[in-house]
Amino acid sequence: MRQEINVMKKQTYLATVSDLHLDQDSNRLRDVLWSCEEYVESGVDHLILGGDLVSRIPFRRGFTKKGSSVLFAKAKQDLKAYGFYNSLATSIVPGNHDLHLLGIFREQISATGFLKHFEKLHESAMVTECYYPWVKLIGPVALIGINSTSKSLGATGYIGNRQIQEISDILDRTDVRMRCPVLILHHSPLKRFKRRLKRLRDSEQFLKAIRGRVSVVLCGHTHAHGAYREQGVRVIHCSKDVIALLRIEGKDKIHLSFRSVRYEYT
């Protein structure tokens, strides 16, 4: 069981995964939590779930017509079991599989509804009027959560002018500028991953707004892990099988390593 973190500590460990696509029979989140304890002797300070926590594809094994609430409840239980179900320990952003926007499913879940499902994980967040983007101050880190999902039959992403402006305003804050700003969203802003039905449609505007102002961007969606640079912005891709571990010691001191998830429960 992890201990509650000291939010003023000078060194912070972030562990990030994405696209777990949990179903009713999956214990993948428990495997991730167990692996975090194994890899960091002092304990991971903050877990980041980068979207597509659950799977909403009909007819796939484990899909429930009752909607994602059942799977969200299971994820909450796993987080509680390892002491991660609180706002200082875990952050989450929505992916396209987490939201039900088009009337295809019985249960409709918007980005705001998703946040309210995980309200406990946002208690320490400073939210904007429309909930996204939000910001958390965790020791030397300023975490900024972004909603990149869009109302589309495909899996494309869209941040929008309002969020981009509010992200820029957050980055101008003194308490953010004195920390290491880490942005979290589901869709990749990289050109090399611009597949027509999976791209982030306003990636150019997003990168232009944050260039030279953020330390790192964490994302998923591609089901692959890796570290890249785009227009001077460091972008780290996360996946379900590999944990991206970031040891942050200050504004410009970021150490990255990738560790495979150890499957103890699956």
Secondary structure, 3 states (H helix, E strand, C coil): CCCCCCCCCCCEEEEEECCCCECCCCCHHHHHHHHHHHHCCCCCCEEEECCCCECCCCCCCCCCCCCCHHHHHHHHHHHHHCCCCCCCCEEECCCCCCCECCCCCCCCECHHHHHHHCHHHHCCCEECCCCCCEEEEECCEEEEECCCECCCCCCCECCCHHHHHHHHHHHCCHHHHCCEEEEECCCCCCHHHCCCCCCECCHHHHHHHHCCCCCEEEECCCCCCEEEEECCEEEEECCCCEEEEEEEEECCEEEEEEEECCCCCC
